[in-house]
Amino acid sequence: MESLMIIIKLLGGLGLFIYGMKIMGDGLENAAGDGLKSILEKVTRNPVISVVVGAIVTAVIQSSSATTVMVVGFVNAGLMNLAQAAGIIMGANIGTTITAQLVAFKLDHIAPLFVFIGAFVVMFAKGKRKKDIGSIVLGFGILFVGMGQMSSSMKPLTDSTIFTNILAVVGGKWYLGIMAGAVITAILQSSSATTGILVALALAGNINIYDVLPIIFGCNIGTCITAMLASIGTTKTAHKAAMLHLIFNLVGTILFIPVLISGILGDLVSKISPGDVSRQIANSHTVFNVVNTVIMLPLTGVLIKVVNKIIPGDDEEDRVGVKYIDDRLLETPVIAAGQVAKETLRMANKAKKGLALALEAFEKNDEKLINKVYDNEEIINTLNEAITNYLVKLSKCELSDKELSIVAATFHVINDIERIGDHAENIADLTAQKISRKLEYSDKAIEQINNMYNKVVETLDIAISSYAKKDIEKAKQINSIEEEVDRLQKKYRELHIKRLYDGTCNAYAGAIFLDLLSNLERIGDHSTNIAESVIENS
């Protein structure tokens, strides 16, 4: 019965610890907001900067597993390449040691005060930023309450000779310790949670750093399972990012085994923090990951070559489906929102391409180009469905009021883009009728169509450019062009009706000409809608 109560209290404390870590991480991430996005966008080919970014992001979201899952999503979405991902992953291993350093502070006695203050702020404060700060304080408090619960639950264990003997065996046989750490962390999917348990055990007393060091090493291997699972169903490059994480931690652990067996690391951290096993655990975790990164960072190129040997081949560059959005990015909504904008922009350019193909097919009577328009429209429809579904998921995430309004506006933007694609398809249909009926148009009629098309493309260019750059002044330029489009349509309709009266054009050819003008004018309208959305939401 006593053993059952120990397990229940331990699991309860662990649950509070993990939940507190999650609340604190979410609060920090939301408070960082666009700052976190800008940090990630500044990742360059400079490996040192990538490491620093990885460490900062992981320190903010309090989980190296979450960071590596994000990296897999970024690589899958084409946001970063494998070399950049390597630096981020190495930095994530350093950033995750911040959690261990935090929990080594013996704050469980005053933790309830943090819980009270944090809960009070979350419940009664007005304004999202204040609530985010409240979440940080609340999560911090719950984390230490959970730590205290785990420590008190394990107090009887440290007095047990059986448990002490088991720990001595695991610590004495380093490979068993590494395996135990890897398995526990793989199950919990958090190296911070495993080190938290070890720190709680240290606070309960009666363990030494030499017994738990192999388990700490194993944590770094076990944490890779999350990224490996996240890479299922992704591109080859994303698989490579997850494999890179595993190889980095595995090779680092192998390199450190001599240091572990000789007791050098244990002696070092014991001298740094004598008598404080919880701090020794945190320091050994930090030393391992910092030294491992310093050793492996210059070998990034070699690691990537090894990964490319294990997972050969590259991804096709021209994807039929989505290129930038990925469900894994929903963990960081501000990044996901930026990626939706990129995917929407890609969809808009596909619609512009479809229009160009349709007009070229009309002029050249080219059935192959008509088929290209239809294929292009299928891609647009696929993107429309995928982006819509993604926006629904994104709208359920924690976003600022401004970001929520942008998400709502994007629903309308992609609808306008999809309609532009439909009108391009309509023009292709009209071209097919023109070819089957062997209709001919005068040079004057073709010139009028081209004039109309050029003005419509101008509106589309303004819409796409202003959306890409969130440029209000650029978006405002569309009104005068749209008025010109409407004027041209009215003028060319009247001139064509006159040609019908004169008998220089037959009724069927005239109907197609007028339908083509109408489709072009509607494309101008949808382009204007996109530009107006930019004005309203910037």
Residue pairs with C-beta under 8 A, 6 or more apart in sequence:
2 156
6 153
6 154
6 156
6 157
9 149
9 150
9 152
9 153
10 149
10 150
10 153
10 154
10 197
12 146
12 149
12 153
13 146
13 147
13 148
13 149
13 150
13 151
13 152
13 153
13 200
14 146
14 150
14 188
14 193
14 196
14 197
15 146
16 142
16 143
16 145
16 146
16 149
17 103
17 142
17 143
17 146
17 147
17 150
17 193
17 196
18 146
18 188
18 190
18 193
19 139
19 142
19 146
20 138
20 139
20 140
20 141
20 142
20 143
20 144
20 145
20 146
21 62
21 63
21 99
21 139
21 143
21 190
21 192
21 193
22 62
22 139
23 135
23 138
23 139
23 142
24 62
24 135
24 136
24 138
24 139
24 140
24 143
25 60
25 61
25 62
25 63
25 66
25 139
26 61
26 135
26 139
26 398
27 132
27 133
27 134
27 135
27 136
27 138
27 139
28 60
28 61
28 62
28 136
29 36
29 60
29 61
29 332
30 128
30 132
30 135
30 398
31 129
31 132
31 133
31 136
32 39
32 60
33 334
33 400
34 334
36 57
36 60
36 332
36 334
36 335
37 334
37 335
37 338
39 53
39 56
39 57
40 53
40 57
40 74
40 79
40 335
41 338
42 49
42 53
43 49
43 50
43 53
43 80
43 84
43 87
43 88
44 50
44 84
45 83
45 84
47 83
47 86
47 87
47 297
47 300
48 87
48 297
49 87
50 84
50 86
50 87
50 88
50 90
50 91
51 87
51 88
51 90
51 91
51 94
51 293
51 297
52 91
53 87
53 88
53 91
54 67
54 87
54 88
54 89
54 90
54 91
54 92
54 93
54 94
54 95
55 91
55 92
55 94
55 95
56 91
56 95
57 67
57 70
57 88
57 91
57 92
57 95
58 64
58 66
58 67
58 91
58 92
58 94
58 95
58 96
58 98
59 95
59 98
61 67
61 332
62 96
62 98
62 99
62 192
63 96
63 99
63 190
63 192
64 92
64 93
64 95
64 96
64 191
64 192
64 223
65 189
65 190
65 191
65 223
65 226
65 227
66 226
66 331
67 88
67 89
67 92
67 95
67 96
68 89
68 92
68 223
68 224
68 226
68 227
68 230
68 241
68 242
68 245
69 226
69 227
69 230
69 328
69 331
70 328
70 329
70 331
70 332
70 335
71 80
71 85
71 88
71 89
71 92
71 227
71 241
71 245
72 227
72 230
72 231
72 234
72 238
72 241
72 242
72 328
73 230
73 238
73 326
73 327
73 328
73 329
73 331
74 80
74 85
74 326
74 329
74 335
75 81
75 82
75 85
75 234
75 235
75 237
75 238
75 240
75 241
76 234
76 235
76 237
76 238
76 326
76 328
77 323
77 324
77 325
77 326
77 329
77 339
78 323
78 324
79 324
79 335
79 339
80 88
81 237
82 237
82 240
82 241
82 244
82 304
82 307
83 300
83 301
83 304
85 241
85 244
86 244
86 248
86 300
86 303
86 304
87 297
87 300
89 241
89 244
89 245
89 248
90 248
90 292
90 293
90 296
90 297
91 293
93 220
93 248
93 249
93 289
93 292
93 293
94 286
94 289
94 290
94 293
96 191
96 192
96 223
96 289
97 282
97 285
97 286
97 289
97 290
99 192
99 195
99 196
100 192
100 195
100 196
100 199
100 281
100 282
100 285
100 286
101 282
101 286
102 143
103 143
103 144
103 147
103 195
103 196
103 199
103 278
103 282
104 199
104 276
104 278
104 279
104 281
104 282
106 203
106 278
107 114
107 144
108 144
108 145
108 147
108 148
108 151
108 203
109 148
111 140
111 141
111 142
111 143
111 144
111 145
111 147
111 148
112 141
112 145
113 141
114 137
114 138
114 140
114 141
114 144
115 138
115 141
115 142
115 145
116 141
117 134
117 137
117 138
117 141
118 134
118 135
118 136
118 137
118 138
118 139
118 140
118 141
119 134
119 138
120 134
121 130
121 131
121 133
121 134
121 137
121 138
122 131
122 134
122 135
122 138
125 131
125 134
128 400
128 401
146 196
147 196
147 199
147 200
147 203
150 196
150 197
150 200
150 201
151 200
151 201
151 203
151 204
152 204
154 200
154 201
154 204
155 204
155 205
157 163
157 201
157 204
158 164
158 201
158 204
158 205
158 206
158 207
159 206
164 206
164 207
167 207
167 211
167 212
168 211
169 176
170 176
170 177
170 180
170 211
170 214
170 215
171 177
171 210
171 211
171 212
171 213
171 214
171 215
172 211
174 214
174 217
174 257
174 260
174 261
175 214
176 214
177 211
177 212
177 213
177 214
177 215
177 217
177 218
178 214
178 215
178 217
178 218
178 221
178 253
179 218
180 214
180 215
180 218
181 194
181 214
181 215
181 216
181 217
181 218
181 219
181 221
181 222
182 218
182 219
182 221
182 222
183 218
183 222
184 194
184 197
184 215
184 218
184 219
184 222
185 191
185 193
185 194
185 218
185 219
185 221
185 222
185 223
185 225
186 222
186 223
186 225
187 222
188 194
189 223
189 225
189 226
190 223
191 219
191 220
191 222
191 223
194 215
194 219
194 222
195 216
195 219
195 281
195 282
195 285
198 212
198 215
198 216
198 281
199 278
199 281
199 282
201 207
201 212
202 212
202 277
202 278
202 280
202 281
203 278
207 277
208 277
209 266
209 269
209 270
209 277
209 280
209 281
209 284
210 263
210 266
212 281
213 260
213 265
213 266
213 284
214 260
216 281
216 284
216 285
216 288
217 253
217 256
217 257
217 260
217 288
218 253
219 285
220 249
220 252
220 253
220 288
220 289
221 246
221 249
221 250
221 253
223 249
224 242
224 245
224 246
224 249
224 250
227 241
227 242
227 245
227 246
228 242
228 243
228 245
228 246
230 242
230 328
231 238
231 239
231 241
231 242
231 243
234 326
235 315
236 311
236 313
236 314
236 315
237 314
237 315
239 311
240 304
240 307
240 308
240 311
243 307
243 310
243 311
244 303
244 304
244 307
247 303
247 306
247 307
248 292
248 296
248 303
249 292
251 296
251 303
252 288
252 289
252 292
252 295
252 296
255 292
255 295
256 265
256 288
256 291
256 292
259 265
260 266
265 284
265 287
265 288
266 280
266 284
268 287
269 280
269 283
269 284
269 287
270 280
272 279
272 280
272 283
273 279
273 280
273 283
296 303
320 378
320 379
320 382
321 382
321 383
321 386
322 343
322 383
322 386
322 387
322 390
323 343
323 346
324 339
324 340
324 342
324 343
324 346
325 336
325 339
325 340
325 343
325 386
325 387
325 390
326 339
327 390
327 393
329 335
329 336
329 339
330 336
330 393
330 394
330 397
333 394
333 397
333 398
333 399
333 403
334 399
334 403
336 390
336 394
336 397
337 394
337 399
337 403
337 406
337 407
340 387
340 390
340 391
340 394
340 407
340 410
341 410
341 467
341 468
343 383
343 386
343 387
343 390
344 387
344 410
344 413
344 414
344 417
344 467
345 464
345 467
345 468
346 383
347 380
347 383
347 384
347 387
347 414
347 417
347 418
348 417
348 420
348 460
348 463
348 464
348 467
348 530
349 464
350 376
350 379
350 380
350 383
350 421
351 380
351 417
351 418
351 420
351 421
351 424
351 460
352 420
352 457
352 460
352 461
352 464
353 376
354 373
354 376
354 377
354 380
354 420
354 421
354 424
354 425
355 420
355 423
355 424
355 427
355 453
355 456
355 457
355 460
355 523
356 457
357 369
357 372
357 373
357 376
357 424
357 428
358 369
358 370
358 373
358 424
358 425
358 427
358 428
358 431
359 427
359 449
359 450
359 453
360 366
360 369
361 367
361 369
361 370
361 372
361 373
361 428
361 431
362 427
362 430
362 431
362 434
362 449
362 516
363 446
365 431
365 434
365 435
367 432
367 435
370 428
370 431
370 432
373 424
373 425
373 427
373 428
374 425
374 428
376 421
376 424
377 421
377 422
377 424
377 425
380 417
380 418
380 421
381 418
381 421
383 414
384 414
384 415
384 417
384 418
387 410
387 414
388 411
388 414
391 407
391 410
391 411
391 414
394 407
395 404
395 407
395 408
399 407
402 537
405 537
406 537
409 533
409 536
409 537
412 529
412 533
413 467
413 529
413 530
413 533
416 526
416 527
416 529
416 530
417 526
417 530
419 522
419 526
420 460
420 523
420 526
420 527
423 519
423 520
423 522
423 523
423 526
424 523
426 515
426 519
427 516
427 519
427 520
430 512
430 515
430 516
430 519
433 439
433 512
434 509
434 512
437 508
437 509
439 506
439 508
439 509
439 512
440 509
441 449
441 505
441 509
441 513
442 499
442 504
442 505
445 496
445 499
445 505
445 513
448 488
448 492
448 495
448 496
449 513
449 516
449 517
449 520
451 488
451 492
452 485
452 488
452 489
452 492
452 517
452 520
452 521
453 520
455 481
455 484
455 485
455 488
455 524
456 485
456 520
456 521
456 523
456 524
456 527
458 481
459 478
459 481
459 482
459 485
459 523
459 524
459 527
459 528
459 531
460 523
460 524
460 527
462 474
462 475
462 477
462 478
462 481
462 527
462 531
463 475
463 478
463 527
463 528
463 530
463 531
463 534
464 530
465 471
465 474
466 472
466 474
466 475
466 478
466 530
466 531
466 534
467 475
467 530
467 531
467 533
467 534
470 534
470 538
471 534
471 538
472 534
472 535
472 538
475 531
475 532
475 534
475 535
475 538
476 531
476 535
478 527
478 528
478 531
479 528
481 524
482 524
482 525
482 527
482 528
485 520
485 521
485 524
486 521
486 524
489 517
489 518
489 520
489 521
492 517
493 514
493 517
496 505
496 510
496 513
496 514
496 517
497 510
499 505
499 510
500 507
500 510
505 513
